[in-house]
Amino acid sequence: MTDQQIIGALIARDERVTQQFFFGSCRPLFLSIMRYVFSYEVDYDEFVNEFYLYLMENDAYRLKQFQGRSTIYQWMKVIAIRYFISKRDRMIDNESKDTLLDSPVKNETIDEEKKVTAKMDIEYLFSLMPNGRYVYVIRRLVLQEVEPKVVAEELGTNVDNLYNIKKRAIAALTEIALKEVERYEKEIC
């Protein structure tokens, strides 16, 4: 099936395609997202159910936004990471709801520290990328959420080519991040 056919089947709520897609084809992708986003154990079925409901809201509005500029898996990856990062501290089997700090002010400080740490991590990964153009595209399109048309003009290219650059940039960043995780795991062991 093509990516557009899969999207069509998901929108039509084809049970067989939905089951195969979310619990077969996307399983490795979703497991890696779960490890990336959550610092605690998350049930796979809960993750998929939550994400499926999100995609199907408003008569599958989000699924209908898929335009085929990237693969369906790359698109799902971006949508899932954005969604679950925004929800990670408020959902999915976080067994310990107890906090060491009761004060909202102190919790805001912790949230700010997490943001700073995340920013430092991404800047470190960017420093490992040899292609500055890739860094620029990720920074402008993904992190700053600038309109693709604006970024394309800034780079002197067209929007279609910009999406190709973005795809290669995200693949390069992913490869670097995975190598860093592997290096980190070796250091721990």
N, C-alpha and C positions, 0 to 999 in steps of 0.2 A: 504494500500500500504506500502511496505517496503521503507526504506530510499533510497536504490539503485533504486527502481522503481520510486520514486519521482524525484530523480536526473535525471534519464533517460528521464522522461516525460518533465522536465524543459529544458533539452538539446534539446529535440525534439520539443520544443516550443508548447507543448500541452496546448492550451488556457484554458481549463477547470481546469486542474491540477494547472497550473500557477496561475490562479485567486484564486482558493481555498487555495493554499499554501501561497501566499503572502498577500492576503487580508482576509484570514480566520485563518488558522492554526498558522501563524507567527505573527498575529496582536498583541497579548499581549507581545510577545518577542520584537518586533520592537518598540512598544510604550515605553517599559521600556528602551530600548537602546536610544531612542530619549531623554527621560528624563535624562538619565545618561550622554550622550555626549553633548547635546546642552543646553545652558543657555538661549535660546530664543525659541519662538514658531516655530515649524516646521510642515509643512503640511505633513500628512501621505502619501498621494499619491505621492508627490514630493520625499519623502524619499525612498519609494518603487521603484519608477521609476529610480532614481539615482542608487540605489543599484542593481536593475535588470540589468541595462546597464553595470555596473561594472562587474557583474557575467558573462554576456554574451559576454564580449569583447574577441576578438581573438578566435572566434568559441567556446564560452563557456569554455575556458581554465580553469577558476577557478572552475567551477562546476565539471569539469572532474578530478580535484585534490582530490575530496572527496573520501576517502578510507574506510569509515565506521568504523573507530577506535573509534568514538564517535557518538552520535546521530546526525542526520542532524540539529536539532535545536541548539545543543551545538556548532556545527561547524559553522552554520550561525551566531550565536552570536559572536563568536570570529572574524570571517571575517568582519562582519558588524561593530563591535566596532573599530577594527583596521582601517578599511577604513574611517569611519566617523570621528574618532578622527583626522586623518591626514588631513581631508578636512573641519572640522567644522567651521573654521574661514573664509572660502572662499566660502561658498555655502549655499543653501537652505534658502530662505526667511529671511535672516537676514535683517530686515527692516531698521535698522539704519546702514548705511554705513559710517556715520559721525564718526570721531574719535576726541577725545579731544586732542590727540597728533598727530602732523603732522610729526614729525621727525622719520625717520626709526630707529635711535639709541634708542629713547625712546620706540618705539614699540618692539624692540628686548629685552629691559629690562623687559617689561611687559610679553613677551613670556617666558623669563627666570624665572620670578616670578611664572608664571603658572606651569612651569615644576617643580619648587621647591615645590610648594604647592601640586601638584599631587603626587610627590615623598613622601612628608610627609604624605599625606592621605593614600597612599598604605602601607607605613611603619607602620602607626597606625593600619590599618586593620590587617596587618601581626602580630602585637604584640598581637592582640586579639585571634589569632589562636593557639589552644593548641598543634597542631601537627606540629613540626618543619620540618618534612620531607615534608609536604604539602607546606609549605612556600618555602622550597628549590626548589621543583619541579616547582612551579609557577615562582619563580624568574629566574631560569635557562632556562626553556622552553619558557615561555611567554615574560618575560621582557627582558631577555638577548638574546633570540632566539638562544640558543645553540642547536646543532643537538641532536635529541632524543637519538641516539646511544651513544653519548658521555655522556649524563646525565645518561642513563641506566648503563653504565660502572661505572660511579662515585658512583652510589647507589648500585652497585652489583646486578643488576636485568636485566631482558630482556626488550626490547622495548615494547612488548605487555603489560607487567605488568606496565611499566612506564605510558602508556596511561591510564590504569585503575587508577593509583595513581593520575595522572593529573586530570582526570574526578572527582574523589572524592575531590581533593584539590580545584578545581574551584567551586564545589558545596558548600563546606564548606566556602570558601571565600565569595561566593554570599550570603549565609545565614547570615553570619556575617555583610556584607555590608547592607543587607536589614534591619537587626535589628538596625543597627546604624542609617539608614535613618529614620526608625520608631521612634527611640528614639529622634532624632533631631527634627522631626516634632512635637512630643509631647511637647518638650521644647519650641518651638516657639509658640504653641497655648496656 
